[in-house]
Structures are given as C-alpha cells and as structure tokens.
Amino acid sequence: MRGGPSIKQFDDTPFHDVLRFRFADGRIARIREKWIEMSPRFVAFYNEWDPGAMTPKHGHTGDHSIYIIEGEITCGDIVCPAGTHIMLEWGDTFGPWVAGDEGCKLYGFIAGDGHPFFDLEGWPAFLADHGAEELPVVHPPLPPWAPSGSVLPGPLDEADP
C-alpha cells in the first residue's frame, strides 16, 4: 500500500520506441509507449502507433484491458476502431495487430507484472507479406523487480545498453 494515490502528469512520462519497421517504400513506422505506472502488481500504459505499425501475436502475464482512443487497429481479422474495448485474461494471446491508415492511440492496463510472451511462428512471413522489416530499438529501462530478458519481440540496438 502506498498510503494514498499516485498522481502523475502524462507529459512527465517518457515515450519509448518498442517496435520500428521500414517498409518497401522507405517509410518508417513505430510504436511508442509510455509506461504511466509500473509495479509488480500492474502496468498502466499508453501507445501511439504510426500507420501500418504492427505487433506479432502475443499475450501478457496478467489480465489485460485495452481501450482504443483514436484511429483503428486490426487484431487478427477484426477491425477495432476508436471506442473499442478489448479484454484478455492472463495467458490469452491476440494479434497480430496492424495500425490503420491514421495510426492508433490506445490506453491499456495489465493486472500482474505484465511481462509479454510472443508467438513468433509465421511472424517473418507476416512481415514479408506487409513489405516490412523490423528495425532495432533501444531496450527500455525496466524496474529492478521486472523479470529478466527482453520485453520486446524485435531486434535491439546493440550500440545502446
């Protein structure tokens, strides 16, 4: 127990690139994420997806709630426009996800430590079908209680720790 509320200003929370892609036409798309609150018991986050940005099929260690604020995202074969709520229980998987032509902004909350797990079978073919290649990103700083290992599915920038 903290003894009271945790209050943060959105602008005081930094963005981290969690995925980046280069498309055949040279365009770069990324997913930027703000970890608004993190604890061993939950993660609250905000994402901004550039048009066409993607994630592989994956899940998280905790029940997971997502609300689409702006734009749209396709989850598997289902188009999820602004105003859509998505709920997954611990261990469920979803995706792959692809942001729509205007990109997407979303807010999410994961009960539990939120550590992701990825189903990368078919991911290289999915990228090829979309004319995309993953680009390295800098591994974001994690709190000391976070499980070890990468929380990102793609390549990491070797030049940065």
Backbone as CSV, one residue per row, in Angstrom:
resi,resn,N_x,N_y,N_z,CA_x,CA_y,CA_z,C_x,C_y,C_z
1,MET,0.843,-1.169,0.000,0.000,0.000,0.000,0.894,1.240,0.000
2,ARG,0.498,2.228,-0.772,1.269,3.460,-0.882,0.836,4.505,0.131
3,GLY,-0.322,4.339,0.715,-0.806,5.320,1.664,-1.571,6.462,1.030
4,GLY,-1.807,6.382,-0.270,-2.544,7.418,-0.986,-2.385,7.231,-2.479
5,PRO,-2.977,8.112,-3.258,-2.920,7.937,-4.708,-1.550,8.272,-5.285
6,SER,-1.235,7.649,-6.396,-0.075,8.021,-7.196,-0.602,8.918,-8.310
7,ILE,-0.125,10.130,-8.370,-0.611,11.092,-9.352,0.564,11.498,-10.232
8,LYS,0.399,11.313,-11.548,1.457,11.651,-12.494,0.878,12.491,-13.613
9,GLN,1.688,13.379,-14.138,1.331,14.142,-15.320,1.764,13.351,-16.554
10,PHE,0.875,13.221,-17.498,1.147,12.457,-18.710,2.428,12.932,-19.392
11,ASP,2.614,14.249,-19.490,3.785,14.798,-20.183,5.098,14.507,-19.456
12,ASP,5.042,14.138,-18.177,6.258,13.823,-17.425,6.711,12.379,-17.618
13,THR,5.923,11.578,-18.302,6.263,10.182,-18.547,6.894,10.074,-19.931
14,PRO,8.112,9.534,-20.052,8.775,9.489,-21.358,8.189,8.418,-22.278
15,PHE,8.320,8.656,-23.562,7.997,7.647,-24.572,9.207,6.739,-24.780
16,HIS,8.945,5.485,-25.120,9.977,4.530,-25.536,9.514,3.910,-26.843
17,ASP,10.397,3.873,-27.839,10.087,3.112,-29.044,10.156,1.639,-28.670
18,VAL,9.069,0.894,-28.928,9.074,-0.534,-28.612,9.140,-1.391,-29.864
19,LEU,8.731,-0.866,-31.003,8.887,-1.541,-32.291,9.056,-0.487,-33.370
20,ARG,9.885,-0.825,-34.372,10.087,0.054,-35.528,10.182,-0.814,-36.769
21,PHE,9.649,-0.280,-37.870,9.639,-1.017,-39.128,10.025,-0.101,-40.266
22,ARG,10.663,-0.696,-41.287,10.897,0.006,-42.550,10.102,-0.754,-43.603
23,PHE,9.314,0.008,-44.356,8.516,-0.587,-45.424,9.259,-0.488,-46.750
24,ALA,8.820,-1.266,-47.725,9.479,-1.327,-49.033,9.569,0.049,-49.690
25,ASP,8.616,0.952,-49.397,8.644,2.301,-49.976,9.564,3.255,-49.206
26,GLY,10.256,2.744,-48.162,11.187,3.544,-47.376,10.574,4.189,-46.146
27,ARG,9.265,4.140,-46.031,8.580,4.727,-44.868,8.950,3.965,-43.601
28,ILE,9.105,4.702,-42.504,9.378,4.130,-41.189,8.107,4.258,-40.348
29,ALA,7.734,3.182,-39.669,6.599,3.206,-38.736,7.096,2.690,-37.396
30,ARG,6.552,3.238,-36.328,6.972,2.799,-35.000,5.785,2.736,-34.060
31,ILE,6.001,2.045,-32.974,5.078,2.047,-31.849,5.836,2.661,-30.688
32,ARG,5.278,3.746,-30.155,5.859,4.424,-28.991,4.967,4.130,-27.802
33,GLU,5.599,3.907,-26.655,4.827,3.529,-25.472,5.274,4.345,-24.262
34,LYS,4.310,4.751,-23.453,4.570,5.379,-22.155,4.120,4.400,-21.091
35,TRP,4.986,4.087,-20.167,4.621,3.261,-19.023,4.241,4.235,-17.908
36,ILE,2.975,4.497,-17.796,2.472,5.511,-16.875,2.667,5.069,-15.436
37,GLU,2.356,3.833,-15.143,2.572,3.232,-13.810,3.035,1.808,-14.003
38,MET,4.036,1.409,-13.237,4.515,0.027,-13.256,4.751,-0.419,-11.828
39,SER,4.282,-1.611,-11.518,4.570,-2.226,-10.231,4.536,-3.728,-10.446
40,PRO,4.948,-4.520,-9.471,4.827,-5.976,-9.629,3.364,-6.424,-9.746
41,ARG,2.424,-5.535,-9.419,1.000,-5.901,-9.421,0.239,-5.421,-10.648
42,PHE,0.769,-4.420,-11.388,0.061,-3.914,-12.565,0.956,-3.026,-13.411
43,VAL,0.505,-2.823,-14.656,1.147,-1.894,-15.587,0.033,-1.090,-16.260
44,ALA,0.150,0.237,-16.235,-0.743,1.118,-16.980,0.097,1.776,-18.069
45,PHE,-0.387,1.731,-19.314,0.424,2.225,-20.420,-0.430,2.937,-21.463
46,TYR,0.259,3.705,-22.301,-0.344,4.425,-23.411,0.534,4.170,-24.623
47,ASN,-0.076,3.882,-25.779,0.657,3.635,-27.031,0.225,4.614,-28.106
48,GLU,1.171,4.982,-28.960,0.885,5.664,-30.220,1.508,4.824,-31.333
49,TRP,0.675,4.437,-32.274,1.092,3.601,-33.399,1.058,4.432,-34.674
50,ASP,2.159,4.429,-35.419,2.162,5.051,-36.739,1.342,4.181,-37.690
51,PRO,0.825,4.774,-38.787,0.087,3.973,-39.757,0.898,2.752,-40.210
52,GLY,0.257,1.592,-40.166,0.898,0.357,-40.610,1.771,-0.344,-39.586
53,ALA,2.024,0.267,-38.432,2.846,-0.380,-37.407,2.175,-1.684,-36.964
54,MET,2.972,-2.650,-36.534,2.467,-3.999,-36.258,3.079,-4.584,-34.996
55,THR,2.396,-5.570,-34.441,2.984,-6.423,-33.411,2.669,-7.865,-33.757
56,PRO,3.555,-8.775,-33.357,3.246,-10.185,-33.565,2.171,-10.652,-32.583
57,LYS,1.658,-11.819,-32.826,0.713,-12.435,-31.884,1.430,-12.561,-30.543
58,HIS,0.751,-12.137,-29.470,1.392,-12.189,-28.159,0.344,-12.126,-27.051
59,GLY,0.808,-12.269,-25.833,-0.025,-12.159,-24.650,0.801,-11.595,-23.509
60,HIS,0.179,-11.478,-22.335,0.858,-10.908,-21.174,0.545,-11.723,-19.925
61,THR,1.439,-11.643,-18.959,1.238,-12.331,-17.687,0.374,-11.455,-16.797
62,GLY,-0.910,-11.492,-17.059,-1.888,-10.733,-16.295,-3.114,-10.463,-17.144
63,ASP,-4.253,-10.269,-16.507,-5.448,-9.866,-17.235,-5.178,-8.504,-17.869
64,HIS,-5.692,-8.288,-19.074,-5.248,-7.183,-19.908,-6.454,-6.475,-20.515
65,SER,-6.573,-5.177,-20.279,-7.660,-4.364,-20.808,-7.077,-3.276,-21.696
66,ILE,-7.662,-3.094,-22.889,-7.185,-2.097,-23.847,-8.378,-1.290,-24.338
67,TYR,-8.206,0.027,-24.448,-9.239,0.903,-24.992,-8.640,1.720,-26.138
68,ILE,-9.255,1.642,-27.313,-8.782,2.387,-28.478,-9.317,3.816,-28.380
69,ILE,-8.396,4.793,-28.301,-8.754,6.201,-28.129,-8.974,6.896,-29.472
70,GLU,-8.028,6.698,-30.403,-8.096,7.329,-31.727,-7.617,6.341,-32.768
71,GLY,-8.070,6.534,-33.996,-7.634,5.696,-35.100,-8.254,4.318,-35.017
72,GLU,-7.533,3.345,-35.569,-8.011,1.970,-35.504,-6.850,1.012,-35.593
73,ILE,-7.132,-0.189,-35.161,-6.152,-1.261,-35.208,-6.886,-2.525,-35.628
74,THR,-6.217,-3.358,-36.394,-6.791,-4.648,-36.760,-6.128,-5.702,-35.893
75,CYS,-6.954,-6.475,-35.214,-6.486,-7.554,-34.335,-6.894,-8.867,-34.996
76,GLY,-5.914,-9.558,-35.595,-6.256,-10.728,-36.388,-7.071,-10.252,-37.580
77,ASP,-8.327,-10.682,-37.680,-9.209,-10.270,-38.776,-10.256,-9.251,-38.346
78,ILE,-10.176,-8.743,-37.112,-11.203,-7.853,-36.583,-10.688,-6.417,-36.534
79,VAL,-11.400,-5.513,-37.199,-11.052,-4.092,-37.171,-11.632,-3.487,-35.900
80,CYS,-10.775,-2.816,-35.135,-11.154,-2.220,-33.850,-10.978,-0.699,-33.939
81,PRO,-12.050,0.041,-34.225,-11.946,1.498,-34.327,-11.955,2.154,-32.950
82,ALA,-11.743,3.465,-32.931,-11.830,4.234,-31.684,-13.133,3.897,-30.982
83,GLY,-13.052,3.768,-29.663,-14.212,3.411,-28.860,-14.308,1.918,-28.571
84,THR,-13.413,1.119,-29.155,-13.413,-0.329,-28.921,-12.681,-0.656,-27.631
85,HIS,-13.239,-1.576,-26.866,-12.571,-2.123,-25.677,-12.218,-3.573,-25.972
86,ILE,-11.002,-3.969,-25.608,-10.522,-5.337,-25.798,-10.115,-5.863,-24.429
87,MET,-10.558,-7.052,-24.086,-10.224,-7.670,-22.790,-9.643,-9.053,-23.031
88,LEU,-8.541,-9.321,-22.368,-7.917,-10.642,-22.423,-7.604,-11.091,-21.008
89,GLU,-7.762,-12.359,-20.777,-7.371,-12.917,-19.485,-5.930,-13.373,-19.550
90,TRP,-5.331,-13.536,-18.378,-3.943,-13.973,-18.261,-3.737,-15.178,-19.163
91,GLY,-2.727,-15.087,-20.003,-2.375,-16.200,-20.871,-3.035,-16.201,-22.232
92,ASP,-4.118,-15.407,-22.423,-4.722,-15.304,-23.747,-3.721,-14.647,-24.694
93,THR,-3.821,-14.961,-25.976,-2.992,-14.296,-26.979,-3.899,-13.536,-27.934
94,PHE,-3.328,-12.542,-28.582,-4.069,-11.740,-29.543,-3.121,-11.232,-30.601
95,GLY,-3.681,-10.942,-31.773,-2.879,-10.415,-32.861,-2.724,-11.431,-33.980
96,PRO,-1.829,-11.139,-34.899,-1.042,-9.909,-34.957,-1.929,-8.679,-35.123
97,TRP,-1.379,-7.549,-34.693,-2.064,-6.266,-34.776,-1.424,-5.434,-35.882
98,VAL,-2.260,-4.658,-36.569,-1.775,-3.714,-37.580,-2.559,-2.416,-37.406
99,ALA,-1.843,-1.298,-37.285,-2.499,0.009,-37.172,-3.083,0.426,-38.512
100,GLY,-4.211,1.128,-38.467,-4.891,1.595,-39.673,-4.182,2.767,-40.333
101,ASP,-4.825,3.305,-41.369,-4.230,4.373,-42.186,-3.945,5.650,-41.405
102,GLU,-4.648,5.886,-40.314,-4.431,7.076,-39.483,-3.590,6.751,-38.246
103,GLY,-3.141,5.511,-38.129,-2.429,5.103,-36.928,-3.428,4.779,-35.832
104,CYS,-2.944,4.748,-34.597,-3.802,4.383,-33.475,-3.210,4.923,-32.181
105,LYS,-4.087,5.321,-31.283,-3.697,5.679,-29.919,-4.550,4.830,-28.994
106,LEU,-3.920,4.243,-27.990,-4.661,3.376,-27.082,-4.130,3.484,-25.660
107,TYR,-4.995,3.118,-24.718,-4.641,3.055,-23.306,-4.860,1.624,-22.852
108,GLY,-3.938,1.113,-22.054,-4.080,-0.248,-21.570,-3.706,-0.392,-20.119
109,PHE,-4.215,-1.447,-19.536,-3.923,-1.775,-18.143,-3.769,-3.289,-18.055
110,ILE,-2.692,-3.732,-17.414,-2.453,-5.157,-17.213,-2.332,-5.404,-15.718
111,ALA,-3.174,-6.301,-15.198,-3.041,-6.735,-13.806,-1.937,-7.790,-13.770
112,GLY,-1.043,-7.707,-12.810,0.122,-8.590,-12.778,1.333,-7.836,-13.296
113,ASP,2.469,-8.527,-13.425,3.684,-7.818,-13.839,3.660,-7.433,-15.318
114,GLY,2.733,-8.004,-16.092,2.557,-7.588,-17.477,3.585,-8.103,-18.452
115,HIS,4.533,-8.932,-18.007,5.580,-9.415,-18.895,4.953,-10.073,-20.130
116,PRO,5.425,-9.716,-21.323,4.834,-10.295,-22.533,5.461,-11.648,-22.883
117,PHE,4.707,-12.408,-23.644,5.257,-13.604,-24.292,4.756,-13.564,-25.732
118,PHE,5.597,-14.015,-26.655,5.332,-13.847,-28.077,5.191,-15.181,-28.780
119,ASP,4.288,-15.238,-29.740,4.141,-16.363,-30.649,4.668,-15.871,-31.991
120,LEU,5.937,-16.176,-32.271,6.585,-15.626,-33.463,6.502,-16.550,-34.674
121,GLU,5.782,-17.678,-34.530,5.597,-18.563,-35.678,4.821,-17.808,-36.746
122,GLY,5.361,-17.744,-37.924,4.715,-17.026,-39.015,5.005,-15.539,-39.056
123,TRP,5.672,-14.984,-38.025,5.942,-13.545,-37.986,6.815,-13.085,-39.159
124,PRO,7.922,-13.790,-39.496,8.711,-13.345,-40.660,7.891,-13.310,-41.958
125,ALA,7.030,-14.289,-42.161,6.191,-14.310,-43.362,5.172,-13.169,-43.320
126,PHE,4.621,-12.879,-42.134,3.670,-11.776,-41.971,4.342,-10.455,-42.342
127,LEU,5.563,-10.242,-41.851,6.304,-9.022,-42.192,6.527,-8.940,-43.700
128,ALA,6.960,-10.033,-44.297,7.209,-10.053,-45.742,5.934,-9.746,-46.517
129,ASP,4.803,-10.313,-46.087,3.525,-10.052,-46.753,3.139,-8.576,-46.686
130,HIS,3.605,-7.871,-45.649,3.317,-6.448,-45.486,4.452,-5.560,-45.998
131,GLY,5.457,-6.169,-46.640,6.565,-5.396,-47.199,7.352,-4.655,-46.144
132,ALA,7.545,-5.291,-44.972,8.194,-4.613,-43.845,9.345,-5.431,-43.289
133,GLU,10.303,-4.714,-42.723,11.376,-5.352,-41.956,11.459,-4.651,-40.611
134,GLU,11.759,-5.415,-39.557,11.909,-4.817,-38.228,13.251,-4.115,-38.134
135,LEU,13.244,-2.974,-37.464,14.468,-2.227,-37.198,14.766,-2.295,-35.704
136,PRO,16.030,-2.219,-35.338,16.377,-2.275,-33.911,15.831,-1.087,-33.130
137,VAL,15.543,-1.325,-31.864,15.158,-0.276,-30.920,16.034,-0.425,-29.683
138,VAL,16.152,0.646,-28.931,16.908,0.626,-27.679,16.049,-0.062,-26.622
139,HIS,16.640,-0.984,-25.885,15.890,-1.665,-24.825,15.516,-0.643,-23.763
140,PRO,14.229,-0.540,-23.446,13.811,0.476,-22.472,14.253,0.119,-21.062
141,PRO,14.431,1.118,-20.206,14.809,0.840,-18.816,13.655,0.160,-18.082
142,LEU,13.987,-0.868,-17.312,12.981,-1.617,-16.554,13.248,-1.493,-15.068
143,PRO,12.210,-1.576,-14.255,12.413,-1.523,-12.808,13.115,-2.785,-12.317
144,PRO,13.746,-2.736,-11.149,14.534,-3.873,-10.653,13.714,-5.142,-10.428
145,TRP,12.425,-5.029,-10.178,11.601,-6.207,-9.928,11.131,-6.889,-11.206
146,ALA,11.332,-6.257,-12.364,10.844,-6.816,-13.627,11.569,-8.115,-13.953
147,PRO,10.854,-9.075,-14.566,11.515,-10.324,-14.978,12.659,-10.020,-15.932
148,SER,13.709,-10.809,-15.881,14.862,-10.574,-16.750,14.524,-10.951,-18.186
149,GLY,15.308,-10.452,-19.094,15.108,-10.723,-20.508,14.406,-9.575,-21.193
150,SER,14.357,-9.654,-22.492,13.751,-8.588,-23.275,12.236,-8.611,-23.151
151,VAL,11.647,-7.435,-23.142,10.193,-7.310,-23.171,9.739,-6.952,-24.583
152,LEU,10.667,-6.989,-25.540,10.370,-6.615,-26.909,10.598,-7.812,-27.836
153,PRO,9.771,-7.949,-28.875,9.933,-9.109,-29.759,11.022,-8.927,-30.803
154,GLY,11.354,-7.694,-31.149,12.248,-7.438,-32.261,13.695,-7.261,-31.868
155,PRO,14.517,-6.870,-32.846,15.947,-6.685,-32.586,16.204,-5.454,-31.714
156,LEU,17.258,-5.554,-30.910,17.678,-4.440,-30.064,18.869,-3.746,-30.691
157,ASP,18.967,-2.452,-30.448,20.100,-1.666,-30.945,21.314,-2.012,-30.106
158,GLU,22.288,-2.634,-30.720,23.484,-3.089,-29.996,24.361,-1.930,-29.537
159,ALA,24.184,-0.751,-30.142,25.020,0.395,-29.771,24.628,0.969,-28.433
160,ASP,23.422,0.681,-27.965,22.941,1.217,-26.695,22.762,0.079,-25.690
161,PRO,22.933,0.352,-24.389,22.745,-0.708,-23.404,21.294,-1.129,-23.292
